[in-house]
Amino acid sequence: MRRTVFNEDHEAFRETLRAFIEAEVVPVYDEWFAAGQAPREFYYKLGELGIFGISVPEEFGGAGLDTHKFEAVLYEETSRAGVQFGGSGVHVLLALPYIKMLATDEQKKRFLPKFVTGEEMWAIAMTEPGTGSDLAGMKTTAKLSEDGTHYVLNGAKTFITGGVHADKVIVCARTAAPTAEDRRHGISLFAVDTKSEGYSIGRKLDKLGLRTSDTAELAFVDVKVPVEDLLGEENKGFYYLGHNLASERWGIAFGAYAQAKAAVRFAKQYVQERTVFGKPVAHFQNTKFELAACQAEVDAAEAVADRALEALDAGELTPAEAASAKLFCTEVAHRVIDRCLQLHGGYGYMNEYPIARLYADNRVNRIYGGTSEIMKTIIAKDMGL
């Protein structure tokens, strides 16, 4: 089926991005993998390429394009090459929407020019030890000082992707106690400078997959956050978090589909080159049937991901639709990647093969951004159940 979601501009971007990945990422990716993170200097290259400024208004140094389609191309091309761009995805997909939606003009003038160039990398800190998907249960606090000039931040966060290299972190904290009627009340968002006194980075977490992204624990001990760095209104943070979840879940859905598509590509190439019993593995009927079934699932996931992308760009993607897309695409990717690894035999278990890394990278898709079980709950509620 012919896709209609991309135009000539997107395809030109694809060609530029593919050449960049082949020249700047593939030759050194094994080093990043071994180190457990991409080097900080790499983000300056992404800034020069224009990756960070696609949807940033022109007055702040960006291209001013109101679309997620270039991000979609990025997902497809990194997956196709079997690489990741470190923790930079959080910078654009998660942090930027909050800056665009909540920052004042003064804040945008301070934040966005360095955001675009990669001089200041951003992360977002929501999850806390012991809370998981229950964001309303967060314990981190931000109390306004007596003179009203700053907040005092105390608490801890975990699983913060981009947390090691981040220069600014959007921290979710309690500025008021929850009420009996609404336990989500009282959460606020702050743009916290990582060089602040009392701000510390704990362990760089040793993850199963996404090895090149720096994921860390963070701690705050009496960190002073100027009142000028409050994002949006006080105590409305939970609403803001919910508002951006649809785009976050679309990103996970599209990334999962792209990984499944790449898995089929890797498996097809492998079975055509690998010989057993005197024949290429691709000549056996089971191989053909397995790959055909995987391709059919990828086609379906592509249709779902593209439909969600169009709805997102039109401002019409509902939370339930985003949950459905995430659930479907991540489950498809789980099945497809597993079957494609199986076709590699023992070599599929070796990290030198991209299918092994893809298998590990993909697993988190059914956990972060809301688990599959949370997605089912959202969908069921939308069904009136």
Phi, psi and chi 1 to 4 in degrees:
 res  aa     phi    psi   chi1   chi2   chi3   chi4
   1 MET       -  137.6  -66.8  178.1  -75.3      -
   2 ARG   -78.5  130.4 -173.7  174.5   65.5   87.8
   3 ARG   -82.9  145.8  -64.0  177.2   81.7 -175.4
   4 THR  -121.3    4.0   58.3      -      -      -
   5 VAL   -75.6  -25.7   70.2      -      -      -
   6 PHE  -111.4  148.2  -61.4  124.3      -      -
   7 ASN  -114.8 -170.2   61.7   27.6      -      -
   8 GLU   -62.4  -36.0  -67.4  180.0   -1.6      -
   9 ASP   -63.7  -40.4  -69.5  -22.1      -      -
  10 HIS   -67.0  -38.8  -56.3  125.5      -      -
  11 GLU   -71.1  -34.1  -64.1  -54.5  -29.3      -
  12 ALA   -65.6  -40.0      -      -      -      -
  13 PHE   -63.1  -39.1  174.4   68.9      -      -
  14 ARG   -59.7  -45.0 -174.0 -172.1  -58.4  -81.7
  15 GLU   -63.0  -43.3  -69.0 -178.4   12.5      -
  16 THR   -63.3  -44.4  -60.9      -      -      -
  17 LEU   -66.1  -41.2 -174.7   59.4      -      -
  18 ARG   -62.6  -41.7 -172.2  173.0  -64.6 -177.0
  19 ALA   -65.7  -39.3      -      -      -      -
  20 PHE   -62.8  -45.0  172.9   82.9      -      -
  21 ILE   -62.3  -43.6  -69.1  171.4      -      -
  22 GLU   -64.6  -34.5  -71.1  -61.5  -38.7      -
  23 ALA   -87.4  -38.6      -      -      -      -
  24 GLU  -107.2  -19.2  -59.4  -72.3  -15.1      -
  25 VAL  -114.4  -53.1 -178.2      -      -      -
  26 VAL   -54.6  -44.5  171.7      -      -      -
  27 PRO   -64.3  -24.0  -23.2   35.6      -      -
  28 VAL  -115.7    5.4  -66.2      -      -      -
  29 TYR   -65.1  -34.7 -164.4   70.7      -      -
  30 ASP   -61.8  -35.0  -74.2  -13.8      -      -
  31 GLU   -67.0  -42.3  -62.6  173.5   19.8      -
  32 TRP   -61.7  -43.4  -63.6    5.2      -      -
  33 PHE   -60.9  -44.0 -171.1   84.3      -      -
  34 ALA   -67.3  -36.0      -      -      -      -
  35 ALA   -78.0  -20.1      -      -      -      -
  36 GLY    80.6   15.8      -      -      -      -
  37 GLN  -171.5  156.6   62.1 -174.8   30.6      -
  38 ALA   -80.7  149.2      -      -      -      -
  39 PRO   -69.0  147.4   24.0  -32.7      -      -
  40 ARG   -56.4  -35.2  177.7   62.6  177.7   84.5
  41 GLU   -63.8  -25.1  -51.3   80.5   63.3      -
  42 PHE   -61.5  -32.6  174.1   66.0      -      -
  43 TYR   -67.8  -27.3  -61.2  138.4      -      -
  44 TYR   -66.1  -36.5  -66.1  115.1      -      -
  45 LYS   -65.1  -39.5  -66.4 -177.9  179.4 -179.1
  46 LEU   -64.3  -36.4  -67.6 -179.4      -      -
  47 GLY   -63.5  -44.0      -      -      -      -
  48 GLU   -63.4  -34.5  -68.7  172.9    4.4      -
  49 LEU   -72.5  -18.2 -169.8   63.4      -      -
  50 GLY    94.2    7.7      -      -      -      -
  51 ILE   -60.1  -39.8  -64.3  -67.5      -      -
  52 PHE   -80.7  -15.6  -62.4  149.2      -      -
  53 GLY  -109.0    8.9      -      -      -      -
  54 ILE   -54.8  -46.9  -69.2  170.9      -      -
  55 SER  -105.3   10.8   62.6      -      -      -
  56 VAL   -83.1  135.0  172.0      -      -      -
  57 PRO   -53.5  146.4  -27.9   36.3      -      -
  58 GLU   -58.7  -35.0  -67.3 -177.6   58.3      -
  59 GLU   -63.0  -16.8   61.2 -171.7  -66.8      -
  60 PHE  -108.6   12.7  -57.0  115.8      -      -
  61 GLY   100.2    3.6      -      -      -      -
  62 GLY   -97.0 -174.1      -      -      -      -
  63 ALA   -91.3  -16.2      -      -      -      -
  64 GLY    69.9   28.4      -      -      -      -
  65 LEU   -94.2  122.4  -58.5  176.4      -      -
  66 ASP   -91.8   72.4 -171.8   18.8      -      -
  67 THR  -156.8  153.7  177.1      -      -      -
  68 HIS  -104.1    6.6  -70.8   79.7      -      -
  69 LYS   -70.6  -30.1  -68.0 -176.3  178.5  179.9
  70 PHE   -70.9  -34.0  -68.1   96.4      -      -
  71 GLU   -62.6  -38.6  -68.4  172.3   32.0      -
  72 ALA   -62.4  -42.0      -      -      -      -
  73 VAL   -61.6  -39.6  172.4      -      -      -
  74 LEU   -61.0  -43.4  179.5   61.8      -      -
  75 TYR   -59.4  -45.5  -77.0  124.8      -      -
  76 GLU   -65.8  -41.6  -69.5 -173.5  -23.5      -
  77 GLU   -75.8  -37.5  -70.5  -55.5  -53.3      -
  78 THR   -67.4  -39.9   51.2      -      -      -
  79 SER   -65.7  -41.6  -66.1      -      -      -
  80 ARG   -57.5  -37.9  178.7 -175.1 -178.0  -82.9
  81 ALA   -87.0   -7.3      -      -      -      -
  82 GLY    71.2   34.4      -      -      -      -
  83 VAL  -129.5  168.8  -58.5      -      -      -
  84 GLN  -129.4  154.0  -61.0  -79.1  -24.2      -
  85 PHE   -95.5   44.8  -80.8  179.3      -      -
  86 GLY    62.2 -140.3      -      -      -      -
  87 GLY   -94.2   14.4      -      -      -      -
  88 SER   -70.0  -19.2   63.9      -      -      -
  89 GLY   -62.0  -36.7      -      -      -      -
  90 VAL   -63.8  -38.3  169.4      -      -      -
  91 HIS   -52.7  -47.1 -176.3   68.0      -      -
  92 VAL   -92.4  -51.2  175.1      -      -      -
  93 LEU   -72.5  -37.2 -177.2   64.2      -      -
  94 LEU  -101.0  -50.1  -60.6 -170.9      -      -
  95 ALA   -74.0  -44.1      -      -      -      -
  96 LEU   -57.8  -43.0 -177.6   56.9      -      -
  97 PRO   -57.1  -35.3  -27.2   36.7      -      -
  98 TYR   -70.1  -39.2  -69.6  101.9      -      -
  99 ILE   -64.3  -46.2  -59.4  172.3      -      -
 100 LYS   -64.8  -37.3  -69.5  172.5   63.4  177.8
 101 MET   -80.8  -37.3  177.9  175.7   71.3      -
 102 LEU  -110.1  -26.7  -57.8  175.7      -      -
 103 ALA   -67.3  142.2      -      -      -      -
 104 THR   -73.9  169.8   63.5      -      -      -
 105 ASP   -58.7  -40.4  -70.8  -18.9      -      -
 106 GLU   -64.0  -41.1 -176.1  -85.2  -28.6      -
 107 GLN   -67.3  -40.9  -72.3  174.3  -34.3      -
 108 LYS   -61.9  -38.5  -71.2  176.4 -179.2  177.3
 109 LYS   -64.4  -32.5  -70.6  176.6 -177.0  176.8
 110 ARG   -79.7  -39.3  -80.5 -164.8  -71.4  129.7
 111 PHE   -89.9  -46.1  -62.3  152.7      -      -
 112 LEU   -71.9  -39.5  -72.8  176.5      -      -
 113 PRO   -56.7  -42.6  -29.0   38.3      -      -
 114 LYS   -76.5  -25.4  -68.8 -177.2  178.9  179.9
 115 PHE   -61.9  -45.8 -179.4  100.7      -      -
 116 VAL   -64.2  -40.6  169.9      -      -      -
 117 THR   -81.6  -14.3   61.2      -      -      -
 118 GLY    86.6    4.3      -      -      -      -
 119 GLU   -64.2  -34.5  -68.6  178.0   70.4      -
 120 GLU  -123.5  114.2  -72.6 -172.8  -12.5      -
 121 MET   -92.7  141.8  -65.7  -60.6  -64.7      -
 122 TRP  -114.3  150.2  -73.2   65.9      -      -
 123 ALA  -136.8  174.8      -      -      -      -
 124 ILE  -133.4  133.8 -176.2  164.7      -      -
 125 ALA  -115.3  101.7      -      -      -      -
 126 MET  -111.7  -55.0  -69.2 -174.4  -87.1      -
 127 THR   -68.6  140.6  -55.1      -      -      -
 128 GLU  -123.1  156.0  -64.6 -176.4    1.3      -
 129 PRO   -57.0  124.8  -24.0   34.2      -      -
 130 GLY    91.3   -5.7      -      -      -      -
 131 THR  -106.7  -36.1   61.5      -      -      -
 132 GLY    57.6 -126.5      -      -      -      -
 133 SER   -74.8  -10.7  -63.6      -      -      -
 134 ASP   -85.2   76.9 -178.8   21.7      -      -
 135 LEU   -63.9  -29.5  -65.1  179.3      -      -
 136 ALA   -66.5  -15.3      -      -      -      -
 137 GLY   -90.5    8.6      -      -      -      -
 138 MET   -62.5  147.8   69.9  176.2   62.5      -
 139 LYS  -110.5  -16.2  -55.4  -62.7 -176.9 -176.6
 140 THR   -58.5  134.8  -62.3      -      -      -
 141 THR  -120.6  153.1   60.1      -      -      -
 142 ALA  -135.6  106.9      -      -      -      -
 143 LYS  -105.4  132.7  -64.0 -177.9  178.9  179.8
 144 LEU   -69.1  134.4 -171.3   62.7      -      -
 145 SER   -68.4  161.4   62.1      -      -      -
 146 GLU   -61.5  -34.8  -69.4 -175.1    4.5      -
 147 ASP   -86.0   -1.5   61.1    6.6      -      -
 148 GLY    72.1   17.2      -      -      -      -
 149 THR   -94.7  -20.3   61.0      -      -      -
 150 HIS  -156.3  164.9   62.2  -86.8      -      -
 151 TYR  -103.3  151.6  -68.6   85.6      -      -
 152 VAL  -109.5  114.7  179.8      -      -      -
 153 LEU   -98.5  128.8 -177.3   66.1      -      -
 154 ASN  -139.3  138.0  -76.8  -77.4      -      -
 155 GLY   148.3 -164.2      -      -      -      -
 156 ALA  -149.0  150.4      -      -      -      -
 157 LYS  -132.6  157.0  -60.2  -71.2 -178.1  178.2
 158 THR  -141.4  165.6 -168.0      -      -      -
 159 PHE    60.1   39.5  -55.5  143.7      -      -
 160 ILE   -92.6  100.7  -50.4  -53.3      -      -
 161 THR   -70.3  133.3  -59.3      -      -      -
 162 GLY    83.5    3.6      -      -      -      -
 163 GLY   -67.7  -25.3      -      -      -      -
 164 VAL   -76.4  -45.7  175.0      -      -      -
 165 HIS   -89.1   -8.1  -74.8  -40.1      -      -
 166 ALA   -62.4  140.9      -      -      -      -
 167 ASP  -100.2  -28.2  -58.5  -73.0      -      -
 168 LYS  -134.6  141.2  -71.1  -81.1 -162.6  -55.7
 169 VAL  -131.3  129.3  176.4      -      -      -
 170 ILE   -79.6  109.5  -62.0  174.2      -      -
 171 VAL  -103.2  130.2  177.0      -      -      -
 172 CYS   -93.6  126.0  -48.7      -      -      -
 173 ALA  -146.6  158.3      -      -      -      -
 174 ARG   -83.5  124.0  -78.3 -150.9  164.6  -85.0
 175 THR  -107.0   -5.7   44.8      -      -      -
 176 ALA  -155.7  156.2      -      -      -      -
 177 ALA   -73.3  150.9      -      -      -      -
 178 PRO   -66.4  154.6   24.7  -34.3      -      -
 179 THR   -98.4  166.3   65.2      -      -      -
 180 ALA   -63.7  -32.6      -      -      -      -
 181 GLU   -82.5  -28.8  -63.5   77.6   20.7      -
 182 ASP  -146.2  101.2 -173.6    4.6      -      -
 183 ARG   -74.2   -7.5   61.1 -169.0  -64.7  -93.3
 184 ARG   -86.4  -11.0  -60.9  170.5  -63.1 -179.3
 185 HIS   -67.7  147.3  169.8   76.8      -      -
 186 GLY    97.4    8.8      -      -      -      -
 187 ILE   -97.7  135.6  -64.9  172.1      -      -
 188 SER  -129.2  162.1  -59.1      -      -      -
 189 LEU  -115.1  138.7  -52.7 -175.1      -      -
 190 PHE  -132.6  142.7  -60.3   89.9      -      -
 191 ALA   -91.6  103.6      -      -      -      -
 192 VAL  -103.0  129.0  179.1      -      -      -
 193 ASP   -77.2  126.2 -168.6  -39.5      -      -
 194 THR   -72.6   -8.7   61.9      -      -      -
 195 LYS   -89.8    1.2  -64.8 -175.2  -66.3  -65.1
 196 SER   -63.7  144.2  -58.7      -      -      -
 197 GLU   -63.9  133.4 -175.5  177.2   -7.5      -
 198 GLY    93.4   -9.0      -      -      -      -
 199 TYR   -89.6  129.4  179.9  105.5      -      -
 200 SER  -141.2  149.0   62.6      -      -      -
 201 ILE   -99.4  125.2  -59.2  170.5      -      -
 202 GLY   -85.9 -135.1      -      -      -      -
 203 ARG   -67.4  140.9  -67.2 -176.3  -57.6  149.5
 204 LYS   -83.2  114.5 -177.1  170.2   78.8   68.7
 205 LEU   -71.6  139.9  -59.4  175.1      -      -
 206 ASP   -91.3   98.7 -175.3   16.4      -      -
 207 LYS   -94.2  157.6  -54.0 -173.1  -59.5  -63.2
 208 LEU   -64.9  -46.5  170.0   67.3      -      -
 209 GLY  -130.1 -170.3      -      -      -      -
 210 LEU    47.7   48.5  -59.5  177.5      -      -
 211 ARG   -65.9  -24.5  -58.0  -77.8  -61.2 -177.3
 212 THR   -88.6   -1.8   63.3      -      -      -
 213 SER   -96.8  133.9   68.8      -      -      -
 214 ASP   -82.8  111.0   49.0  -53.3      -      -
 215 THR  -116.4  129.9  -58.2      -      -      -
 216 ALA  -140.0  167.7      -      -      -      -
 217 GLU   -95.8  144.2  -63.9  173.4  -30.5      -
 218 LEU  -124.3  149.3  -55.0  178.6      -      -
 219 ALA  -136.0  144.5      -      -      -      -
 220 PHE  -128.0  121.5  -38.9  109.9      -      -
 221 VAL  -124.7  103.2  178.7      -      -      -
 222 ASP    52.5   43.3  -65.8  -26.5      -      -
 223 VAL   -75.5  126.4  175.7      -      -      -
 224 LYS   -87.7  120.7  -66.7 -177.9  178.7  179.8
 225 VAL  -115.2  115.4 -177.4      -      -      -
 226 PRO   -56.2  145.1  -24.2   34.6      -      -
 227 VAL   -60.8  -22.9  -67.3      -      -      -
 228 GLU   -68.2  -11.4  -67.0   82.2    9.0      -
 229 ASP  -105.1   12.2  -71.2  -18.5      -      -
 230 LEU   -71.3  131.3  171.9   69.7      -      -
 231 LEU   -99.9  119.7  -73.7  173.5      -      -
 232 GLY    74.9 -157.6      -      -      -      -
 233 GLU   -92.5  150.7  -65.4 -176.4   41.2      -
 234 GLU   -63.3  141.2 -161.2  177.0   75.1      -
 235 ASN    73.1    4.3  -60.0  -31.7      -      -
 236 LYS  -107.4   15.5  -67.8 -170.6  176.0 -179.2
 237 GLY   -61.0  -37.6      -      -      -      -
 238 PHE   -64.0  -37.9 -161.5   94.0      -      -
 239 TYR   -62.3  -43.7  164.0   77.2      -      -
 240 TYR   -62.9  -40.7  -60.5  140.5      -      -
 241 LEU   -61.5  -43.2  -64.8  174.1      -      -
 242 GLY   -65.6  -33.8      -      -      -      -
 243 HIS   -63.7  -35.2 -176.3  -87.2      -      -
 244 ASN   -96.0   -1.5  -76.9  -30.5      -      -
 245 LEU   -65.1  -30.4  -82.9  175.7      -      -
 246 ALA   -62.7  -44.6      -      -      -      -
 247 SER   -68.5  -37.4   63.0      -      -      -
 248 GLU   -62.4  -45.2  178.3 -176.3  -11.1      -
 249 ARG   -70.4  -32.2  -72.4  167.0  178.6  163.5
 250 TRP   -60.8  -44.3  162.9   79.8      -      -
 251 GLY   -59.0  -41.4      -      -      -      -
 252 ILE   -67.0  -41.1  -63.2  169.8      -      -
 253 ALA   -61.8  -46.9      -      -      -      -
 254 PHE   -68.3  -39.1 -155.1   96.3      -      -
 255 GLY   -62.7  -38.3      -      -      -      -
 256 ALA   -65.8  -44.1      -      -      -      -
 257 TYR   -58.4  -44.5  138.9   70.6      -      -
 258 ALA   -62.5  -36.9      -      -      -      -
 259 GLN   -66.5  -40.7  -70.6  175.9  -35.6      -
 260 ALA   -63.5  -41.4      -      -      -      -
 261 LYS   -62.5  -42.3 -177.6  176.5 -177.9  179.1
 262 ALA   -65.4  -37.4      -      -      -      -
 263 ALA   -60.4  -41.8      -      -      -      -
 264 VAL   -63.6  -40.8  172.5      -      -      -
 265 ARG   -61.3  -46.0  175.0  174.9  177.9  -94.2
 266 PHE   -63.5  -43.2  -64.6  144.2      -      -
 267 ALA   -67.5  -41.8      -      -      -      -
 268 LYS   -59.7  -45.6  178.4 -178.0  175.6 -177.0
 269 GLN   -63.5  -41.5 -179.5  178.6   -2.4      -
 270 TYR   -65.4  -48.2  178.3   82.1      -      -
 271 VAL   -69.3  -21.7  -61.0      -      -      -
 272 GLN   -77.7  -25.7  -71.6  175.2  -32.0      -
 273 GLU   -96.5  -29.8  -63.9  172.8   -7.5      -
 274 ARG   -82.0  131.5  172.8   70.2  168.9  164.2
 275 THR  -113.2  132.0  -60.4      -      -      -
 276 VAL  -136.1  144.2  -65.9      -      -      -
 277 PHE    52.0   33.1  -55.3  116.8      -      -
 278 GLY    81.0    4.6      -      -      -      -
 279 LYS  -133.2  150.6  -63.7  179.7 -179.8 -180.0
 280 PRO   -61.3  142.6  -23.4   34.5      -      -
 281 VAL   -57.0  -29.3  176.4      -      -      -
 282 ALA   -64.8  -18.4      -      -      -      -
 283 HIS   -79.5  -14.4  -76.8 -155.0      -      -
 284 PHE   -81.1  141.3  -66.9   93.2      -      -
 285 GLN   -60.4  -38.8 -173.7 -178.4   62.9      -
 286 ASN   -60.5  -39.1  179.3   68.7      -      -
 287 THR   -62.8  -45.5  -57.1      -      -      -
 288 LYS   -62.2  -43.5  -63.4  176.7 -178.1  179.0
 289 PHE   -66.4  -41.7  -79.1    6.0      -      -
 290 GLU   -62.6  -47.5  -76.8  -67.8  -74.9      -
 291 LEU   -68.9  -34.3  -78.8  177.4      -      -
 292 ALA   -64.5  -42.8      -      -      -      -
 293 ALA   -64.9  -40.0      -      -      -      -
 294 CYS   -64.2  -42.2  -73.3      -      -      -
 295 GLN   -62.2  -39.9 -176.6   61.4   53.3      -
 296 ALA   -62.8  -39.9      -      -      -      -
 297 GLU   -67.6  -38.8  -70.4 -141.4   72.6      -
 298 VAL   -64.3  -40.2  168.6      -      -      -
 299 ASP   -59.0  -42.9  -72.9  -16.7      -      -
 300 ALA   -66.1  -43.2      -      -      -      -
 301 ALA   -64.4  -37.7      -      -      -      -
 302 GLU   -60.9  -43.0  179.8 -179.8   87.3      -
 303 ALA   -62.8  -42.4      -      -      -      -
 304 VAL   -65.9  -45.7  169.7      -      -      -
 305 ALA   -63.7  -42.6      -      -      -      -
 306 ASP   -65.3  -41.7  -76.2   -2.9      -      -
 307 ARG   -62.6  -41.6 -174.2 -178.7   68.1  175.6
 308 ALA   -66.2  -36.7      -      -      -      -
 309 LEU   -62.3  -46.0  172.1   56.2      -      -
 310 GLU   -62.7  -41.5  -65.6  -75.2   20.8      -
 311 ALA   -65.7  -39.3      -      -      -      -
 312 LEU   -63.7  -45.7 -179.0   63.5      -      -
 313 ASP   -63.5  -30.6  -92.0   11.1      -      -
 314 ALA   -84.4   -2.6      -      -      -      -
 315 GLY    72.8   25.1      -      -      -      -
 316 GLU  -118.4    5.2  -61.8  171.8   -6.1      -
 317 LEU   -77.0  115.2 -175.2   64.1      -      -
 318 THR   -82.6  160.9   68.8      -      -      -
 319 PRO   -56.9  -39.8  -28.6   36.9      -      -
 320 ALA   -68.3  -39.1      -      -      -      -
 321 GLU   -66.6  -39.8  -70.5  168.9  -16.5      -
 322 ALA   -64.6  -40.7      -      -      -      -
 323 ALA   -63.3  -41.6      -      -      -      -
 324 SER   -64.1  -44.3  178.3      -      -      -
 325 ALA   -62.8  -43.2      -      -      -      -
 326 LYS   -63.9  -46.4 -179.8 -177.4 -175.9  -65.4
 327 LEU   -59.4  -49.2  177.8   65.0      -      -
 328 PHE   -66.3  -50.3 -178.3   77.6      -      -
 329 CYS   -67.7  -36.9  -69.8      -      -      -
 330 THR   -71.5  -34.6   57.5      -      -      -
 331 GLU   -70.1  -39.6  -67.3  -67.8  -19.8      -
 332 VAL   -60.5  -47.1  164.2      -      -      -
 333 ALA   -60.7  -40.1      -      -      -      -
 334 HIS   -57.5  -48.5  162.9   65.5      -      -
 335 ARG   -68.5  -45.7  -67.1 -169.0  -63.3  -90.5
 336 VAL   -66.1  -46.6  167.0      -      -      -
 337 ILE   -65.2  -37.9  -65.4  170.4      -      -
 338 ASP   -62.3  -44.1 -176.5   75.0      -      -
 339 ARG   -68.8  -36.0  -66.9  165.2   85.1  172.3
 340 CYS   -70.3  -34.2  -72.5      -      -      -
 341 LEU   -65.2  -40.5 -174.0  149.4      -      -
 342 GLN   -58.6  -37.0 -172.6   73.4   13.0      -
 343 LEU   -68.0  -19.3  -72.3  172.3      -      -
 344 HIS   -80.9  -11.9  -78.3   70.8      -      -
 345 GLY    63.6 -145.9      -      -      -      -
 346 GLY   -60.8  -29.9      -      -      -      -
 347 TYR   -66.5  -24.2  -70.4  103.3      -      -
 348 GLY   -66.6  -15.3      -      -      -      -
 349 TYR   -93.5   -0.2 -154.8   64.0      -      -
 350 MET   -97.4  130.8  -59.1  -64.3  110.0      -
 351 ASN   -64.9  -15.0  -86.0  -33.9      -      -
 352 GLU   -71.0  -15.5   64.4 -175.0  -83.3      -
 353 TYR   -97.5  134.2  -77.8   79.6      -      -
 354 PRO   -61.0  -26.2   18.3  -30.5      -      -
 355 ILE   -65.4  -33.6 -168.7   67.3      -      -
 356 ALA   -67.1  -43.7      -      -      -      -
 357 ARG   -66.9  -37.7  -61.4  178.8 -176.9 -175.5
 358 LEU   -65.0  -39.0 -164.4   60.2      -      -
 359 TYR   -58.7  -45.7 -176.5   86.6      -      -
 360 ALA   -71.1  -41.7      -      -      -      -
 361 ASP   -61.9  -38.0  -70.6  -11.6      -      -
 362 ASN   -70.5  -27.2  169.5   74.7      -      -
 363 ARG   -58.5  -34.9 -174.7   58.3 -174.9   89.1
 364 VAL   -71.4  -16.2   76.3      -      -      -
 365 ASN   -59.6  -28.0  -72.1  -29.1      -      -
 366 ARG   -89.6    6.3  -69.3 -177.6  -71.7  149.1
 367 ILE  -116.8  -56.9  -62.2  172.8      -      -
 368 TYR   -80.1  162.6   67.0    3.4      -      -
 369 GLY    72.4   11.9      -      -      -      -
 370 GLY   105.5  123.8      -      -      -      -
 371 THR   -65.1  166.5   63.7      -      -      -
 372 SER   -59.4  -33.7  -68.8      -      -      -
 373 GLU   -67.2  -38.3  -69.5   73.0   24.9      -
 374 ILE   -65.6  -39.7  -66.0  -67.2      -      -
 375 MET   -60.6  -42.1  -62.2  -56.6   99.6      -
 376 LYS   -63.8  -37.4  -67.7  174.0 -176.3  177.2
 377 THR   -63.5  -43.4  -59.7      -      -      -
 378 ILE   -63.2  -45.9  -66.3  169.2      -      -
 379 ILE   -64.2  -44.7  -63.3  165.4      -      -
 380 ALA   -61.3  -40.9      -      -      -      -
 381 LYS   -63.0  -40.7 -175.8  176.5  179.6  179.8
 382 ASP   -64.9  -27.4 -173.9   67.0      -      -
 383 MET   -79.2   -4.8  -64.9  169.5   64.8      -
 384 GLY    84.3   18.3      -      -      -      -
 385 LEU   -97.0      -  -61.7  174.5      -      -
